[in-house]
Amino acid sequence: MTQAPQDAPTTDHALARTLGYAGLIPFVLLAVLLWLVETNLGIWLSIALVGYGALILSFLGGIHWGLAWVRSSHAQDPSLRKHLLWGVMPSLLAWPGLLMPAHAGLAWLGFLLVLCYLVDRVLYRQAGVADWLSLRFHLSAVAALSCFIGAAAI
C-alpha cells in the first residue's frame, strides 16, 4: 500500500481554499453587476444570484451528510443524527428563498448563510473539523454580504 506524501493534507487544504474562494466569484460578480446594469438584465442577474445562493446552501447541508457518512463507522456516534438532521435543513430553508421576490429571497439567503455558519461552529467542533471554520467564516461572510448587497440593489 502506498502512503500519501507528508504534504498531502497541506496541498488538499490549499486546493479547498482555492476552490472555496473561486466559488465566491459568482456571488461577488452578480452582486456588483446588479448595481451596474439596467432593470431588465438585473431581473435575470437577481434570479441567478438567488439560485446560486440556494445551491450553495444545499452544498453546505451536504457537507453534514458527508460527515455523517464518514462517522457512521463509529458505533453509537451521537453526533451522527445531528449531522443527518441538520444536513437537510439548509436546502429546506433555502427553497422558500427561490419563491420569494428576489430582494426578499436574497436577504433570506444571506440570513441563512449566517445561520448555517453559526450552527456549523458547533457541529464542526463536535465532528473534529473545527480547523475548517476559519475558511467557512470567510466564505460565508462574503457570500452573505453579496446576497445583502444584491438585495439592496434591487
DSSP file (Angstrom, degrees, kcal/mol; ACC not computed):
  #  RESIDUE AA STRUCTURE BP1 BP2  ACC     N-H-->O    O-->H-N    N-H-->O    O-->H-N    TCO  KAPPA ALPHA  PHI   PSI    X-CA   Y-CA   Z-CA
    1    1 A M              0   0    0      0, 0.0     2,-0.3     0, 0.0     0, 0.0   0.000 360.0 360.0 360.0 128.2    0.0    0.0    0.0
    2    2 A T        -     0   0    0      1,-0.0     2,-0.3     0, 0.0     0, 0.0  -0.580 360.0-134.7 -83.1 144.3    1.4    3.4   -1.0
    3    3 A Q        -     0   0    0     -2,-0.3     3,-0.1     1,-0.1    -1,-0.0  -0.755  20.2-112.2 -99.2 144.1    1.5    6.1    1.5
    4    4 A A        -     0   0    0     -2,-0.3    -1,-0.1     1,-0.1     0, 0.0  -0.418  44.0 -94.9 -68.7 146.7    0.4    9.7    0.7
    5    5 A P    >   -     0   0    0      0, 0.0     3,-1.9     0, 0.0    -1,-0.1  -0.239  33.8-112.4 -59.2 153.5    3.2   12.3    0.8
    6    6 A Q  T 3  S+     0   0    0      1,-0.3     4,-0.3     2,-0.1    -2,-0.1   0.804 116.0  53.3 -58.4 -31.1    3.6   14.1    4.1
    7    7 A D  T 3> S+     0   0    0      1,-0.2     4,-2.5     2,-0.1    -1,-0.3   0.364  77.5 102.5 -89.8   7.7    2.4   17.4    2.5
    8    8 A A  H <> S+     0   0    0     -3,-1.9     4,-3.0     1,-0.2     5,-0.2   0.910  79.7  50.0 -58.8 -45.6   -0.8   16.0    1.1
    9    9 A P  H  > S+     0   0    0      0, 0.0     4,-2.6     0, 0.0    -1,-0.2   0.914 112.2  48.6 -60.1 -40.0   -3.1   17.5    3.8
   10   10 A T  H  > S+     0   0    0     -4,-0.3     4,-2.3     2,-0.2    -2,-0.2   0.923 113.2  47.1 -63.3 -43.8   -1.5   20.9    3.2
   11   11 A T  H  X S+     0   0    0     -4,-2.5     4,-2.4     2,-0.2    -1,-0.2   0.910 112.6  49.5 -63.5 -43.0   -2.0   20.5   -0.5
   12   12 A D  H  X S+     0   0    0     -4,-3.0     4,-2.6     2,-0.2    -2,-0.2   0.893 110.7  49.8 -64.7 -39.7   -5.6   19.4    0.0
   13   13 A H  H  X S+     0   0    0     -4,-2.6     4,-2.6    -5,-0.2    -1,-0.2   0.901 110.4  50.6 -65.0 -39.8   -6.3   22.3    2.3
   14   14 A A  H  X S+     0   0    0     -4,-2.3     4,-2.5     2,-0.2    -2,-0.2   0.907 111.3  48.3 -64.6 -40.9   -4.7   24.7   -0.3
   15   15 A L  H  X S+     0   0    0     -4,-2.4     4,-2.9     2,-0.2     5,-0.3   0.915 111.0  50.7 -64.5 -42.8   -6.9   23.2   -3.0
   16   16 A A  H  X S+     0   0    0     -4,-2.6     4,-2.7     2,-0.2    -2,-0.2   0.915 111.7  48.0 -61.8 -42.9  -10.0   23.5   -0.8
   17   17 A R  H  X S+     0   0    0     -4,-2.6     4,-2.9     2,-0.2     5,-0.3   0.935 112.7  48.5 -62.2 -45.9   -9.2   27.2   -0.1
   18   18 A T  H  X S+     0   0    0     -4,-2.5     4,-2.2     1,-0.2    -2,-0.2   0.933 115.2  43.6 -61.2 -47.0   -8.7   27.9   -3.8
   19   19 A L  H  X S+     0   0    0     -4,-2.9     4,-1.8     2,-0.2    -1,-0.2   0.889 113.5  52.4 -66.3 -39.0  -11.9   26.2   -4.8
   20   20 A G  H  < S+     0   0    0     -4,-2.7     4,-0.4    -5,-0.3    -2,-0.2   0.940 112.2  43.9 -62.0 -48.0  -13.8   27.8   -1.9
   21   21 A Y  H >< S+     0   0    0     -4,-2.9     3,-1.2     1,-0.2     4,-0.4   0.865 110.8  55.2 -67.5 -34.6  -12.6   31.3   -2.8
   22   22 A A  H >< S+     0   0    0     -4,-2.2     3,-1.4    -5,-0.3    -1,-0.2   0.851  99.6  62.4 -64.0 -32.4  -13.3   30.6   -6.5
   23   23 A G  T 3< S+     0   0    0     -4,-1.8     4,-0.5     1,-0.3    -1,-0.3   0.640  94.2  63.1 -67.1 -13.9  -16.8   29.7   -5.5
   24   24 A L  T <> S+     0   0    0     -3,-1.2     4,-2.6    -4,-0.4     5,-0.3   0.661  80.0  85.2 -81.8 -16.7  -17.3   33.3   -4.3
   25   25 A I  H <> S+     0   0    0     -3,-1.4     4,-2.9    -4,-0.4     5,-0.3   0.916  89.6  46.9 -55.0 -49.4  -16.8   34.7   -7.8
   26   26 A P  H  > S+     0   0    0      0, 0.0     4,-2.3     0, 0.0     5,-0.3   0.907 112.7  51.2 -61.0 -38.7  -20.4   34.3   -8.9
   27   27 A F  H  > S+     0   0    0     -4,-0.5     4,-2.2     2,-0.2    -2,-0.2   0.972 117.3  37.2 -59.1 -54.6  -21.6   35.8   -5.6
   28   28 A V  H  X S+     0   0    0     -4,-2.6     4,-2.5     2,-0.2     5,-0.2   0.926 118.1  49.5 -67.1 -46.2  -19.4   38.9   -5.9
   29   29 A L  H  X S+     0   0    0     -4,-2.9     4,-2.7    -5,-0.3    -1,-0.2   0.931 114.1  44.2 -61.2 -47.7  -19.8   39.3   -9.6
   30   30 A L  H  X S+     0   0    0     -4,-2.3     4,-1.9    -5,-0.3    -1,-0.2   0.899 112.8  51.6 -65.7 -40.5  -23.6   39.1   -9.6
   31   31 A A  H  X S+     0   0    0     -4,-2.2     4,-0.6    -5,-0.3    -1,-0.2   0.917 113.9  44.0 -63.2 -42.4  -24.0   41.4   -6.6
   32   32 A V  H >X S+     0   0    0     -4,-2.5     3,-1.3     1,-0.2     4,-0.6   0.926 111.6  53.2 -67.2 -44.5  -21.8   44.0   -8.3
   33   33 A L  H >X S+     0   0    0     -4,-2.7     4,-1.8     1,-0.3     3,-1.1   0.836  97.9  65.3 -62.3 -31.9  -23.5   43.6  -11.6
   34   34 A L  H 3< S+     0   0    0     -4,-1.9    -1,-0.3     1,-0.3    -2,-0.2   0.801 103.7  47.7 -60.3 -27.2  -26.9   44.2  -10.1
   35   35 A W  H << S+     0   0    0     -3,-1.3    -1,-0.3    -4,-0.6    -2,-0.2   0.651 116.6  43.5 -83.2 -16.6  -25.8   47.7   -9.2
   36   36 A L  H << S+     0   0    0     -3,-1.1    -2,-0.2    -4,-0.6     2,-0.2   0.640  98.8  73.1-107.3 -16.8  -24.4   48.4  -12.7
   37   37 A V  S  < S-     0   0    0     -4,-1.8     2,-0.0     1,-0.1     0, 0.0  -0.526  81.9 -95.9-103.8 167.0  -27.0   47.0  -15.2
   38   38 A E     >  -     0   0    0     -2,-0.2     4,-2.4     1,-0.1     3,-0.3  -0.301  44.4 -99.7 -74.3 164.6  -30.4   48.1  -16.3
   39   39 A T  H  > S+     0   0    0      1,-0.2     4,-1.8     2,-0.2    -1,-0.1   0.853 117.5  56.7 -56.7 -43.2  -33.5   46.7  -14.8
   40   40 A N  H  > S+     0   0    0      1,-0.2     4,-0.9     2,-0.2    -1,-0.2   0.921 114.7  38.1 -59.4 -45.1  -34.3   44.1  -17.5
   41   41 A L  H  > S+     0   0    0     -3,-0.3     4,-2.2     1,-0.2    -1,-0.2   0.840 109.8  63.7 -72.8 -32.8  -30.9   42.5  -17.2
   42   42 A G  H  X S+     0   0    0     -4,-2.4     4,-2.6     1,-0.2    -2,-0.2   0.825  95.1  59.7 -60.1 -32.9  -31.0   42.9  -13.4
   43   43 A I  H  X S+     0   0    0     -4,-1.8     4,-1.8     2,-0.2    -1,-0.2   0.935 108.6  43.5 -61.3 -45.4  -34.0   40.6  -13.2
   44   44 A W  H  X S+     0   0    0     -4,-0.9     4,-2.2    -3,-0.2    -2,-0.2   0.894 113.6  51.0 -67.8 -40.0  -32.0   37.8  -14.7
   45   45 A L  H  X S+     0   0    0     -4,-2.2     4,-2.5     1,-0.2    -2,-0.2   0.894 108.9  51.2 -65.0 -39.1  -29.0   38.5  -12.6
   46   46 A S  H  X S+     0   0    0     -4,-2.6     4,-2.5     2,-0.2    -1,-0.2   0.893 109.5  50.2 -66.6 -38.2  -31.0   38.5   -9.4
   47   47 A I  H  X S+     0   0    0     -4,-1.8     4,-2.6     2,-0.2    -1,-0.2   0.908 111.0  50.2 -63.0 -41.2  -32.6   35.1  -10.4
   48   48 A A  H  X S+     0   0    0     -4,-2.2     4,-2.5     2,-0.2    -2,-0.2   0.910 111.7  47.3 -63.6 -42.1  -29.0   33.8  -11.0
   49   49 A L  H  X S+     0   0    0     -4,-2.5     4,-2.5     2,-0.2    -2,-0.2   0.908 112.7  48.4 -68.6 -41.5  -27.8   35.1   -7.6
   50   50 A V  H  X S+     0   0    0     -4,-2.5     4,-2.3     2,-0.2    -2,-0.2   0.939 113.7  47.9 -61.8 -46.2  -30.8   33.7   -5.7
   51   51 A G  H  X S+     0   0    0     -4,-2.6     4,-2.2    -5,-0.2    -2,-0.2   0.914 112.5  47.9 -61.6 -43.8  -30.3   30.3   -7.5
   52   52 A Y  H  X S+     0   0    0     -4,-2.5     4,-2.5     1,-0.2    -1,-0.2   0.916 110.8  51.6 -65.2 -42.2  -26.6   30.2   -6.8
   53   53 A G  H  X S+     0   0    0     -4,-2.5     4,-2.1     1,-0.2    -1,-0.2   0.911 110.4  48.5 -60.0 -42.4  -27.2   31.1   -3.1
   54   54 A A  H  X S+     0   0    0     -4,-2.3     4,-2.0     2,-0.2    -1,-0.2   0.888 110.6  51.6 -65.8 -38.6  -29.7   28.3   -2.7
   55   55 A L  H  X S+     0   0    0     -4,-2.2     4,-2.2     2,-0.2    -2,-0.2   0.921 109.5  49.5 -63.1 -43.4  -27.4   25.8   -4.4
   56   56 A I  H  X S+     0   0    0     -4,-2.5     4,-2.4     1,-0.2    -2,-0.2   0.898 108.4  52.9 -64.7 -39.5  -24.5   26.8   -2.1
   57   57 A L  H  X S+     0   0    0     -4,-2.1     4,-1.8     1,-0.2    34,-0.2   0.900 108.5  50.5 -62.2 -38.8  -26.8   26.4    1.0
   58   58 A S  H  X S+     0   0    0     -4,-2.0     4,-2.2    32,-0.2    -1,-0.2   0.897 108.6  52.7 -63.5 -39.1  -27.7   22.9   -0.3
   59   59 A F  H  X S+     0   0    0     -4,-2.2     4,-1.6     1,-0.2    -2,-0.2   0.912 105.6  54.1 -60.5 -43.0  -24.0   22.2   -0.6
   60   60 A L  H  X S+     0   0    0     -4,-2.4     4,-0.7     1,-0.2    -1,-0.2   0.876 109.4  48.0 -61.9 -36.9  -23.4   23.3    3.0
   61   61 A G  H >X S+     0   0    0     -4,-1.8     4,-1.2     1,-0.2     3,-0.8   0.886 105.8  58.8 -67.4 -38.2  -26.1   20.8    4.1
   62   62 A G  H 3X S+     0   0    0     -4,-2.2     4,-2.2     1,-0.3    -2,-0.2   0.810  94.0  65.6 -61.5 -30.5  -24.5   18.1    2.0
   63   63 A I  H 3X S+     0   0    0     -4,-1.6     4,-2.4     1,-0.2    -1,-0.3   0.901 100.1  52.0 -57.3 -39.5  -21.2   18.5    4.0
   64   64 A H  H <X S+     0   0    0     -3,-0.8     4,-2.5    -4,-0.7    -1,-0.2   0.854 106.2  52.2 -68.9 -34.1  -23.1   17.3    7.0
   65   65 A W  H  X S+     0   0    0     -4,-1.2     4,-2.4     2,-0.2    -1,-0.2   0.894 109.7  50.6 -66.8 -37.0  -24.3   14.2    5.2
   66   66 A G  H  X S+     0   0    0     -4,-2.2     4,-2.3     2,-0.2    -2,-0.2   0.916 110.3  48.8 -63.5 -43.3  -20.7   13.5    4.2
   67   67 A L  H  X S+     0   0    0     -4,-2.4     4,-2.5     1,-0.2    -2,-0.2   0.912 111.9  49.5 -62.1 -41.7  -19.6   13.9    7.8
   68   68 A A  H  X S+     0   0    0     -4,-2.5     4,-1.2     2,-0.2    -2,-0.2   0.900 109.2  52.5 -63.7 -40.0  -22.4   11.6    8.9
   69   69 A W  H  < S+     0   0    0     -4,-2.4     3,-0.4     1,-0.2     4,-0.3   0.932 112.9  43.7 -61.6 -46.5  -21.3    9.0    6.3
   70   70 A V  H >< S+     0   0    0     -4,-2.3     3,-0.9     1,-0.2    -1,-0.2   0.893 116.3  47.5 -65.8 -40.2  -17.7    9.1    7.5
   71   71 A R  H >< S+     0   0    0     -4,-2.5     3,-2.1     1,-0.2    -1,-0.2   0.615  88.2  86.6 -78.8 -11.6  -18.7    8.9   11.1
   72   72 A S  T 3< S+     0   0    0     -4,-1.2    -1,-0.2    -3,-0.4    -2,-0.1   0.722  79.6  64.6 -64.4 -18.8  -21.2    6.1   10.6
   73   73 A S  T <  S+     0   0    0     -3,-0.9     2,-0.8    -4,-0.3    -1,-0.3   0.646  83.8  87.2 -77.2 -13.0  -18.4    3.6   11.0
   74   74 A H  S X  S-     0   0    0     -3,-2.1     3,-1.2    -4,-0.1    -1,-0.0  -0.785  90.1-121.7 -86.9 113.6  -18.1    4.8   14.7
   75   75 A A  T 3  S-     0   0    0     -2,-0.8    -2,-0.1     1,-0.3    -1,-0.0  -0.266  85.3  -2.0 -58.8 135.0  -20.5    2.7   16.6
   76   76 A Q  T 3  S+     0   0    0      1,-0.2    -1,-0.3    -4,-0.1    -4,-0.1   0.837  78.8 175.2  54.9  40.8  -23.2    4.7   18.5
   77   77 A D    X   -     0   0    0     -3,-1.2     3,-1.2    -6,-0.2     4,-0.5  -0.691  19.2-158.7 -77.2 112.8  -21.8    8.1   17.5
   78   78 A P  T 3> S+     0   0    0      0, 0.0     4,-0.7     0, 0.0     3,-0.4   0.746  87.0  61.5 -67.1 -22.9  -24.4   10.5   18.9
   79   79 A S  H 3> S+     0   0    0      1,-0.2     4,-2.4     2,-0.2     5,-0.2   0.675  84.1  79.8 -78.0 -15.1  -23.4   13.3   16.5
   80   80 A L  H <> S+     0   0    0     -3,-1.2     4,-2.2     1,-0.2    -1,-0.2   0.925  93.3  47.5 -56.3 -47.1  -24.4   11.2   13.5
   81   81 A R  H  > S+     0   0    0     -4,-0.5     4,-2.7    -3,-0.4     5,-0.2   0.889 109.7  53.3 -63.4 -40.8  -28.1   12.0   14.0
   82   82 A K  H  X S+     0   0    0     -4,-0.7     4,-2.9     1,-0.2     5,-0.3   0.920 109.9  48.0 -61.0 -44.0  -27.4   15.7   14.4
   83   83 A H  H  X S+     0   0    0     -4,-2.4     4,-2.0     2,-0.2    -2,-0.2   0.903 113.1  47.3 -65.6 -40.9  -25.5   15.8   11.1
   84   84 A L  H  X S+     0   0    0     -4,-2.2     4,-0.7    -5,-0.2    -2,-0.2   0.929 116.1  43.9 -66.3 -44.1  -28.2   14.0    9.2
   85   85 A L  H >X S+     0   0    0     -4,-2.7     3,-0.8     1,-0.2     4,-0.6   0.938 118.4  42.2 -67.8 -46.9  -31.0   16.1   10.6
   86   86 A W  H >< S+     0   0    0     -4,-2.9     3,-1.1    -5,-0.2    -1,-0.2   0.848 102.7  71.3 -68.5 -31.0  -29.2   19.4   10.1
   87   87 A G  H 3< S+     0   0    0     -4,-2.0     4,-0.4    -5,-0.3    -1,-0.2   0.770 100.8  43.8 -57.9 -28.4  -27.9   18.3    6.7
   88   88 A V  H <X S+     0   0    0     -3,-0.8     4,-2.0    -4,-0.7    -1,-0.3   0.647  97.6  77.7 -89.6 -15.2  -31.4   18.6    5.2
   89   89 A M  H <X S+     0   0    0     -3,-1.1     4,-3.0    -4,-0.6     5,-0.3   0.907  85.9  55.1 -66.9 -44.7  -32.2   22.0    6.8
   90   90 A P  H  > S+     0   0    0      0, 0.0     4,-2.2     0, 0.0   -32,-0.2   0.915 111.9  45.5 -57.3 -41.4  -30.2   24.4    4.6
   91   91 A S  H  > S+     0   0    0     -4,-0.4     4,-1.8   -34,-0.2    -2,-0.2   0.936 115.3  46.4 -64.9 -45.9  -32.0   23.0    1.5
   92   92 A L  H  < S+     0   0    0     -4,-2.0    -1,-0.2     1,-0.2    -3,-0.2   0.880 116.3  44.7 -65.4 -37.5  -35.4   23.1    3.0
   93   93 A L  H  < S+     0   0    0     -4,-3.0     4,-0.4    -5,-0.2    -1,-0.2   0.825 112.7  51.5 -76.1 -30.8  -34.9   26.6    4.4
   94   94 A A  H >X S+     0   0    0     -4,-2.2     3,-1.1    -5,-0.3     4,-0.8   0.812  92.4  76.3 -74.4 -30.1  -33.3   27.9    1.2
   95   95 A W  H >X S+     0   0    0     -4,-1.8     3,-1.4     1,-0.3     4,-0.7   0.879  90.2  53.4 -53.5 -46.1  -36.2   26.7   -1.0
   96   96 A P  H >> S+     0   0    0      0, 0.0     4,-1.2     0, 0.0     3,-0.9   0.838  99.9  64.7 -59.4 -29.0  -38.6   29.5    0.0
   97   97 A G  H <4 S+     0   0    0     -3,-1.1    -2,-0.2    -4,-0.4     8,-0.1   0.803  97.3  55.3 -62.2 -28.0  -36.0   32.0   -1.0
   98   98 A L  H << S+     0   0    0     -3,-1.4    -1,-0.3    -4,-0.8    -3,-0.1   0.748 109.9  46.4 -72.7 -24.0  -36.3   30.7   -4.5
   99   99 A L  H << S+     0   0    0     -3,-0.9    -2,-0.2    -4,-0.7    -1,-0.2   0.600  97.5  86.9 -95.1 -14.4  -40.1   31.5   -4.4
  100  100 A M  S  < S-     0   0    0     -4,-1.2     6,-0.0     1,-0.1    -3,-0.0  -0.356  96.8 -82.1 -80.1 161.9  -39.8   35.0   -2.9
  101  101 A P    >>  -     0   0    0      0, 0.0     4,-3.1     0, 0.0     3,-0.5  -0.390  54.0-106.3 -56.3 147.9  -39.4   38.2   -4.8
  102  102 A A  H 3> S+     0   0    0      1,-0.3     4,-2.9     2,-0.2     5,-0.3   0.842 117.2  52.2 -54.5 -42.7  -35.6   38.5   -5.5
  103  103 A H  H 3> S+     0   0    0      1,-0.2     4,-1.7     2,-0.2    -1,-0.3   0.912 116.3  40.6 -62.7 -40.6  -34.9   41.2   -2.9
  104  104 A A  H <> S+     0   0    0     -3,-0.5     4,-2.6     2,-0.2    -2,-0.2   0.895 114.5  52.9 -72.8 -40.4  -36.6   39.3   -0.1
  105  105 A G  H  X S+     0   0    0     -4,-3.1     4,-2.7     2,-0.2    -2,-0.2   0.904 109.8  48.3 -61.2 -42.4  -35.1   35.9   -1.3
  106  106 A L  H  X S+     0   0    0     -4,-2.9     4,-2.5    -5,-0.2    -1,-0.2   0.908 111.9  48.7 -66.3 -41.4  -31.6   37.4   -1.3
  107  107 A A  H  X S+     0   0    0     -4,-1.7     4,-2.2    -5,-0.3    -2,-0.2   0.917 112.8  49.1 -62.5 -41.9  -32.0   38.8    2.1
  108  108 A W  H  X S+     0   0    0     -4,-2.6     4,-2.4     2,-0.2    -2,-0.2   0.922 111.9  47.7 -62.6 -45.5  -33.4   35.5    3.3
  109  109 A L  H  X S+     0   0    0     -4,-2.7     4,-2.3     2,-0.2    -1,-0.2   0.882 109.7  53.2 -66.2 -37.6  -30.5   33.5    1.8
  110  110 A G  H  X S+     0   0    0     -4,-2.5     4,-1.7     2,-0.2    -1,-0.2   0.923 109.9  48.3 -60.9 -43.7  -28.0   35.9    3.3
  111  111 A F  H  X S+     0   0    0     -4,-2.2     4,-2.6     1,-0.2    -2,-0.2   0.912 110.8  51.2 -60.9 -43.0  -29.5   35.3    6.7
  112  112 A L  H  X S+     0   0    0     -4,-2.4     4,-3.2     1,-0.2     5,-0.2   0.868 104.9  55.8 -65.4 -36.4  -29.4   31.6    6.2
  113  113 A L  H  X S+     0   0    0     -4,-2.3     4,-1.7     2,-0.2    -1,-0.2   0.900 110.9  45.2 -61.8 -39.7  -25.7   31.7    5.2
  114  114 A V  H  X S+     0   0    0     -4,-1.7     4,-2.3     2,-0.2    -2,-0.2   0.933 113.3  50.1 -67.1 -46.0  -25.0   33.4    8.5
  115  115 A L  H  X S+     0   0    0     -4,-2.6     4,-2.5     1,-0.2     5,-0.2   0.920 108.9  51.7 -58.9 -45.7  -27.2   30.9   10.4
  116  116 A C  H  X S+     0   0    0     -4,-3.2     4,-2.7     1,-0.2    -1,-0.2   0.902 109.1  50.8 -60.4 -40.8  -25.5   27.9    8.8
  117  117 A Y  H  X S+     0   0    0     -4,-1.7     4,-1.9    -5,-0.2    -1,-0.2   0.935 110.0  49.8 -61.8 -44.5  -22.1   29.2    9.8
  118  118 A L  H  X S+     0   0    0     -4,-2.3     4,-0.7     1,-0.2    -2,-0.2   0.903 113.6  45.1 -62.9 -41.2  -23.3   29.7   13.4
  119  119 A V  H >X S+     0   0    0     -4,-2.5     4,-2.5     1,-0.2     3,-1.0   0.916 111.6  53.3 -66.3 -42.2  -24.7   26.1   13.5
  120  120 A D  H 3X S+     0   0    0     -4,-2.7     4,-2.8     1,-0.3     5,-0.5   0.789  95.7  67.7 -66.5 -26.7  -21.5   24.8   11.9
  121  121 A R  H 3X S+     0   0    0     -4,-1.9     4,-0.6    -5,-0.2    -1,-0.3   0.871 111.6  35.0 -58.0 -34.5  -19.4   26.5   14.5
  122  122 A V  H <X S+     0   0    0     -3,-1.0     4,-2.0    -4,-0.7    -2,-0.2   0.931 121.9  43.4 -82.7 -52.2  -20.9   24.0   17.0
  123  123 A L  H  X S+     0   0    0     -4,-2.5     4,-1.8     1,-0.2    -3,-0.2   0.854 110.9  53.7 -69.3 -35.7  -21.3   20.9   14.8
  124  124 A Y  H  X>S+     0   0    0     -4,-2.8     5,-2.8     2,-0.2     4,-0.6   0.910 109.5  49.7 -63.7 -40.3  -17.8   21.2   13.1
  125  125 A R  H ><5S+     0   0    0     -4,-0.6     3,-1.1    -5,-0.5     5,-0.2   0.930 110.3  49.8 -63.5 -43.5  -16.2   21.3   16.5
  126  126 A Q  H 3<5S+     0   0    0     -4,-2.0    -1,-0.2     1,-0.3    -2,-0.2   0.831 111.4  49.7 -63.4 -30.8  -18.2   18.2   17.6
  127  127 A A  H 3<5S-     0   0    0     -4,-1.8    -1,-0.3    -5,-0.2    -2,-0.2   0.515 116.2-114.8 -86.3  -4.9  -17.1   16.4   14.5
  128  128 A G  T <<5S+     0   0    0     -3,-1.1    -3,-0.2    -4,-0.6     3,-0.2   0.723  89.0 107.8  80.8  20.8  -13.4   17.3   15.0
  129  129 A V    > < +     0   0    0     -5,-2.8     3,-1.9    -6,-0.2    -4,-0.2  -0.079  27.6 128.0-120.2  34.0  -13.2   19.5   11.9
  130  130 A A  G >   +     0   0    0     -6,-0.4     3,-2.0     1,-0.3     4,-0.4   0.715  58.4  77.7 -63.2 -20.9  -13.0   22.9   13.6
  131  131 A D  G 3  S+     0   0    0      1,-0.3     4,-0.3    -3,-0.2     3,-0.3   0.665  88.4  59.6 -65.6 -13.0   -9.9   23.8   11.6
  132  132 A W  G <> S+     0   0    0     -3,-1.9     4,-2.5     1,-0.2    -1,-0.3   0.546  81.5  86.8 -86.8  -8.2  -12.2   24.4    8.6
  133  133 A L  H <> S+     0   0    0     -3,-2.0     4,-2.6     1,-0.2    -1,-0.2   0.828  81.6  56.6 -66.5 -32.2  -14.1   27.2   10.5
  134  134 A S  H  > S+     0   0    0     -4,-0.4     4,-2.0    -3,-0.3    -1,-0.2   0.948 111.8  42.4 -63.4 -47.4  -11.8   30.0    9.5
  135  135 A L  H  > S+     0   0    0     -4,-0.3     4,-2.7     1,-0.2     5,-0.2   0.926 113.6  53.2 -62.7 -44.5  -12.3   29.3    5.8
  136  136 A R  H  X S+     0   0    0     -4,-2.5     4,-2.9     1,-0.2     5,-0.3   0.881 106.8  53.2 -58.8 -39.1  -16.0   28.8    6.4
  137  137 A F  H  X S+     0   0    0     -4,-2.6     4,-2.7     2,-0.2     5,-0.2   0.955 111.1  44.9 -61.5 -49.9  -16.2   32.2    8.1
  138  138 A H  H  X S+     0   0    0     -4,-2.0     4,-2.1     1,-0.2     5,-0.2   0.935 117.3  44.4 -60.1 -47.3  -14.5   34.0    5.2
  139  139 A L  H  X S+     0   0    0     -4,-2.7     4,-2.4     1,-0.2     5,-0.2   0.925 116.2  46.0 -65.2 -45.0  -16.6   32.2    2.6
  140  140 A S  H  X S+     0   0    0     -4,-2.9     4,-2.8    -5,-0.2     5,-0.3   0.889 111.5  52.2 -66.5 -39.0  -19.9   32.6    4.5
  141  141 A A  H  X S+     0   0    0     -4,-2.7     4,-2.4    -5,-0.3    -1,-0.2   0.934 113.8  41.9 -64.2 -46.0  -19.2   36.3    5.2
  142  142 A V  H  X S+     0   0    0     -4,-2.1     4,-2.3    -5,-0.2    -2,-0.2   0.909 116.4  49.0 -68.8 -40.8  -18.5   37.2    1.6
  143  143 A A  H  X S+     0   0    0     -4,-2.4     4,-2.0    -5,-0.2    -2,-0.2   0.938 114.5  44.3 -64.0 -46.6  -21.4   35.1    0.3
  144  144 A A  H  X S+     0   0    0     -4,-2.8     4,-2.5     1,-0.2    -2,-0.2   0.924 113.5  50.6 -64.5 -44.2  -23.9   36.6    2.8
  145  145 A L  H  X S+     0   0    0     -4,-2.4     4,-2.8    -5,-0.3     5,-0.2   0.892 108.5  52.9 -60.7 -39.6  -22.7   40.1    2.2
  146  146 A S  H  X S+     0   0    0     -4,-2.3     4,-2.7     2,-0.2    -1,-0.2   0.903 109.0  49.8 -62.6 -41.2  -23.0   39.6   -1.5
  147  147 A C  H  X S+     0   0    0     -4,-2.0     4,-2.5     2,-0.2    -2,-0.2   0.929 113.0  46.1 -63.1 -44.2  -26.6   38.5   -1.0
  148  148 A F  H  X S+     0   0    0     -4,-2.5     4,-2.0     2,-0.2    -2,-0.2   0.904 114.0  48.0 -66.1 -40.6  -27.4   41.5    1.1
  149  149 A I  H  X S+     0   0    0     -4,-2.8     4,-1.1     2,-0.2    -2,-0.2   0.904 112.3  49.8 -65.2 -41.7  -25.7   43.9   -1.4
  150  150 A G  H  X S+     0   0    0     -4,-2.7     4,-0.8    -5,-0.2     3,-0.4   0.903 109.3  51.6 -62.4 -41.6  -27.6   42.2   -4.2
  151  151 A A  H >< S+     0   0    0     -4,-2.5     3,-0.8     1,-0.2    -1,-0.2   0.890 107.8  52.5 -62.6 -39.5  -30.9   42.6   -2.3
  152  152 A A  H 3< S+     0   0    0     -4,-2.0    -1,-0.2     1,-0.2    -2,-0.2   0.761 104.1  57.7 -68.7 -24.0  -30.2   46.3   -1.8
  153  153 A A  H 3<        0   0    0     -4,-1.1    -1,-0.2    -3,-0.4    -2,-0.2   0.705 360.0 360.0 -78.6 -19.4  -29.5   46.8   -5.5
  154  154 A I    <<        0   0    0     -4,-0.8    -1,-0.2    -3,-0.8    -2,-0.2   0.471 360.0 360.0 -86.7 360.0  -33.0   45.5   -6.5
